[in-house]
């Protein structure tokens, strides 16, 4: 029952942010790559928000995930976090992004907390190392 109450609270904040931004559910859904009914279900508290949609809410709409999930802090994320996350996403390359997001979302600790700036710096560092290894050992050699 507590999970339903939490989903209702998160859904109410999602709706508040969406309306303040002036978007329809269908516009949020399109950016998130989901059907409109998924956003409706989130807002009604019928289901929890996926980590992929949370990332879109931060990256595309600047919604502070800490505020969305807990009600604490400001509605909109500080630019530094959004910029670092975008930079990290660009660094991994589109071909590896689904794998990284899938691996992160499978980790229980990832789904239970909000990514902070220190996490993003660690991700950036790992991405830089991986890219360096990839460039040093290109395929076929």
N, C-alpha and C positions, 0 to 999 in steps of 0.2 A: 504494500500500500504506500509506503514511503517513496518508492521509486515513482509511482504515479504522481504523487504530489510534487516531487522534484521536476518531473517532466512537464507538469502544468506550469510551474513557475518559470522554467526555462522557455517554454512555449510562449508565455505571456511576454517575456522580455524580447524574444525573437520578433513577435508581432509588433511590439512597441518600436523596436529599432527599424523594422521594415517600413512601418507607417511613417516614422520620422524621416526616413530617407526618401519617402515618396514612391516606393516600389510596390507593385502587385506581387502576389505569391508566384505567379507565372514567370515574372522577370527574375526573381531570386532562383527559382527552380531551373530556369534556362542556364543561368551562369553556373549553377551547381551541377548541372548535368543530370537532374532528376525530374520526375514528373511533378506537376503542380500539387497533386494530392499528397505528395510526400511532405512538402512544406506545410500544407494545411494540417496534416497529422502531427507534425512537430509543434505547430502553434497550438493545437488542441491538447497537446500532452499525450497523444495516443501512442507515441513512440519516442525513443531517445534519438538525439541527433548524431549522425555518423561523423567520424573524424574527418572524412573527406569534405563533408558539407561545412564543418567547423572551419576547415582551412580556407574554403571559399569565402565564408563570412568574414574572416580576417583579411584575406588577400584582396578580395574584390570590393568589399563594402566597408572595411576598416572597423568592423565591430570588435570590441574588446572581449575576448573569449572569457576572461576572468569575470567580467561583468555579466556576460550572457549566462554562464554556468552557475555563478554564485550570487549575483546581484551586487557584488562589491566592486568599487572603483568606478571609473567613467565608462560611459556607453561606447565611446570610440577609442580604439587602440592608439597608443603613441606611435608616431611615424617611425621611430627607430626600430621597433619590433617588426612592423609590417615590411619595412625596407629590408631588414636582415633576412626575414623569411623569404621574400621575393628573390633576394640575391642567392640564398641557399638553393631555392628551387631552380633557378637558372643555372647554377653551377653543376647540378647533377645531370643535366641534359634530359630532354623529354623521353628518351628511350628507357631511362632508368627510374624515372619518377614514379610510375605505377608500382614498381617493385618496392621502392623505398617506402612509399605511403602504405602499401599493403603490409610490409614487415613491421612498420611502426604501429599501425592500427591493431595488429595482432598481439602487441605487447600490452598486458594488463595495466602496467604502470603508465603507459602513454595515454590510455583511455581514461585514466582516473585523475589526471591533472592537466593543467594548461602549460604549454611550452613557454618558457621564459627566455630572456635574452641570452643567458648563459648556455641554455640548451642549443640555441641557434648558433652561438659561436662554436660550440663543440661540433655541431653538424657541419658547419662551414670548414672547420679544420679537417674533419674526416673526409669531406668531399674533395678538398684540395689534395690530400694524401692519395686518395683513390685516383683522381685525375692524373697525378704525377706518375703513379704506377702504370696506369693505362697508357700514357704517352711513352713511358720507358720500355714497355713491352707490348707494342702493337700486335694485333691479331695477325697470324700467319707467319710470325718470325720465330 
